[in-house]
């Protein structure tokens, strides 16, 4: 019996963080899985950092990143360059993750080629097709042609069923991003990973970790976020660390408004391990990142979400995250309450496994093994077991 051939396609740093451990798990079982990796390099240097950290070497590197390319240009390049690879490899399953342009375009290319798609982190919904943009629509469209749906939460699985996805095609696995962050946390704690030394926080100051990169916030949104951080930087009791995305729409406003503050530490994008260390050390996070909304509750870190809605509502409902948008007054008000009200802070700083228990990769690998074993009979046994 030949191994089940899988092609895993990703292109960004968050996708790599959530997929590399699964890739290594699948590749460690060559008798069961013939696993190949394609990267689009939608994010070049930030992707390469994660590949090096996890020791994953792509079989194909499309290297599609070009300055200021449009979504249409990127989508077209993924489709055209992935097509011959799919024809050559003829995988029995194409795996994509999340909500990026790479995810949607790779899934569409597989659909055009008549190949089944497995969608990891399926079913997240904000209910607003343009927020986050274009991620919400990427996710919705990927669900339309996916064969298998690996959902991170009960709510995500319910979203898929409400949209007509047969329940037998949905597996609730948890999120592989939580697998990664809990592994790194434990490795730091037991000494398997050395902890970096940072020049902050100083003199007992509170540490705020900030990130911002969402396309829908470019322009006034980023300007307002920087204005709020500048106001918070006027406080003598805080240090703010901000790993700055390489997009010039982010770097320009951040440098212009925040570089003058001695207690604002502007960093280049970090490797995954030091970033997790900062997540562990900080008091709370101000971010528009979807992945951090999943990681922070697992570490017991309050999150102020720089968006008006989120496809990850569980943390908001549990009271460990708050939507603040990009209004500087709202951001400063909520941040100040976390800094000044110990009771409020403790209410938001509760570790919760809202998006998984660290075993998502194990469950996904088991489901793929089960699917591979039943493929010859149309996967009827797999679907029956899932229901």
Secondary structure by P-SEA (a helix, b strand, c coil): cccbbbbbbbccaaaaaacaaaaaaaaacccccbbbbbbcccccaaaaaaaaaaccccccccccccccccaaaaaaaaaaaaaaaaaaacccbbbbccccaaaaaaaaaaaaabbbbbbccccccccccccccaaaaaaaaaaacccbbbbccaaaaaaaaaaccccccccccccaaaaaaaaaaaaaaaccbbbbbbcccccbbbbbbbbbbccccccaaaaaaaaaaaaaaccccbbbbbbcccccccaaaaaacccccccccccccccaaaaaaaaaaccccccccaaaaaaaaaabbbbbcccccccccccccccccccccccaaaaaaaaaaaaccaaaaaaacccccccccccaaaaaaaaaaaaaaaccccaaaaaaaac
